[in-house]
Amino acid sequence: MVELHDLGFKGPPFTWHKSSLFERLDRALGSEAWIIFFPNSLITHLPKIKLDHIPLLNLNPEITVLEGWVEHTEFGDFVIDKGTTSESLVKFIEFLEEWNKSIYDYITIRKRKFLYKLTEIQRQMDLFGSNQLA
């Protein structure tokens, strides 16, 4: 499992408040490889306007790390391998897009097939009862 570290922030210390309760709910996390590859990663807490939540500023909107990636057993090794061998952020993002496609490309097709099977099971149960499924 990849150990994640808080990347820090600048701006107001809290991202949410209600009455007299203040909390820092939002934060950015990065692995050791991420910190080495992107040493200047920083989240900016913008001033609160009207909401109980303050907005965060991401100066690299093309980089989005999905929770499923971090939980995937190969992601940490991928970041260490590609993050240290890539000569630029653009190249790393290209590697990341290729990795994502190779890992998750057919998830929509698998989901569609799974839902079709569930629909067929439900149809069989409606027509014949659950005894016919054994």
ChimeraX attribute file (.defattr): number of C-alpha atoms within 10 A of each C-alpha:
attribute: neighborCount
match mode: 1-to-1
recipient: residues
	/A:1	11
	/A:2	16
	/A:3	10
	/A:4	15
	/A:5	14
	/A:6	12
	/A:7	17
	/A:8	12
	/A:9	16
	/A:10	10
	/A:11	12
	/A:12	13
	/A:13	11
	/A:14	16
	/A:15	21
	/A:16	17
	/A:17	16
	/A:18	10
	/A:19	6
	/A:20	5
	/A:21	8
	/A:22	13
	/A:23	12
	/A:24	13
	/A:25	10
	/A:26	15
	/A:27	16
	/A:28	14
	/A:29	16
	/A:30	18
	/A:31	18
	/A:32	16
	/A:33	20
	/A:34	19
	/A:35	17
	/A:36	14
	/A:37	21
	/A:38	13
	/A:39	11
	/A:40	9
	/A:41	18
	/A:42	19
	/A:43	18
	/A:44	16
	/A:45	20
	/A:46	14
	/A:47	13
	/A:48	16
	/A:49	9
	/A:50	7
	/A:51	10
	/A:52	13
	/A:53	18
	/A:54	19
	/A:55	16
	/A:56	17
	/A:57	13
	/A:58	15
	/A:59	11
	/A:60	9
	/A:61	7
	/A:62	9
	/A:63	13
	/A:64	9
	/A:65	11
	/A:66	9
	/A:67	8
	/A:68	10
	/A:69	16
	/A:70	18
	/A:71	12
	/A:72	12
	/A:73	12
	/A:74	14
	/A:75	18
	/A:76	20
	/A:77	13
	/A:78	15
	/A:79	21
	/A:80	16
	/A:81	12
	/A:82	17
	/A:83	24
	/A:84	15
	/A:85	12
	/A:86	16
	/A:87	11
	/A:88	12
	/A:89	13
	/A:90	12
	/A:91	14
	/A:92	19
	/A:93	17
	/A:94	13
	/A:95	17
	/A:96	20
	/A:97	11
	/A:98	12
	/A:99	16
	/A:100	14
	/A:101	12
	/A:102	10
	/A:103	12
	/A:104	11
	/A:105	12
	/A:106	11
	/A:107	11
	/A:108	10
	/A:109	10
	/A:110	11
	/A:111	11
	/A:112	12
	/A:113	12
	/A:114	12
	/A:115	12
	/A:116	12
	/A:117	12
	/A:118	12
	/A:119	12
	/A:120	12
	/A:121	14
	/A:122	13
	/A:123	12
	/A:124	15
	/A:125	14
	/A:126	10
	/A:127	10
	/A:128	10
	/A:129	11
	/A:130	12
	/A:131	8
	/A:132	9
	/A:133	9
	/A:134	4
